[in-house]
């Protein structure tokens, strides 16, 4: 740091961030249930459109 300025990051410098800091939050695992419910809903909607 020179006179209050920090140097810019070099593209060749390695930056290590562990998994917890990179994720920066909890992962409750709800994605699979949302994906399954969305898939069922889309299939039902397409079936209703096809049969009407």
C-alpha positions in Angstrom: 0.0 0.0 0.0 1.5 3.3 -1.1 0.1 6.6 0.1 -3.4 5.2 0.9 -3.7 3.2 -2.4 -3.7 -0.5 -2.7 -2.3 -2.2 -5.8 -4.7 -3.7 -8.3 -5.0 -7.4 -8.4 -2.8 -9.3 -10.9 -4.6 -11.8 -13.0 -1.8 -14.3 -12.3 -2.2 -14.0 -8.5 -4.0 -16.9 -6.9 -6.9 -16.1 -4.6 -7.9 -18.9 -2.2 -11.4 -18.8 -0.6 -12.6 -21.8 1.3 -16.0 -23.4 0.5 -17.8 -21.8 3.4 -16.7 -18.3 2.6 -17.3 -18.7 -1.1 -20.8 -20.0 -0.6 -21.5 -17.3 2.0 -24.7 -18.8 3.3 -26.6 -21.9 4.2 -27.7 -24.5 1.7 -30.9 -26.1 3.0 -31.3 -28.5 0.1 -34.7 -27.3 -1.1 -33.6 -27.1 -4.7 -34.5 -30.7 -5.5 -38.0 -30.3 -4.2 -38.6 -27.1 -6.1 -37.3 -28.7 -9.3 -39.5 -31.7 -8.8 -42.6 -29.7 -8.1 -41.9 -27.4 -11.1 -41.4 -30.4 -13.4 -44.7 -31.9 -12.3 -46.5 -28.6 -12.6 -45.2 -28.1 -16.2 -46.2 -31.6 -17.2 -49.7 -31.1 -15.8 -50.1 -27.8 -17.6 -48.9 -29.2 -20.9 -51.2 -32.2 -20.5 -54.2 -29.9 -19.8 -53.3 -27.8 -22.9 -52.9 -30.9 -25.0 -56.2 -32.5 -23.9 -58.3 -29.4 -24.1 
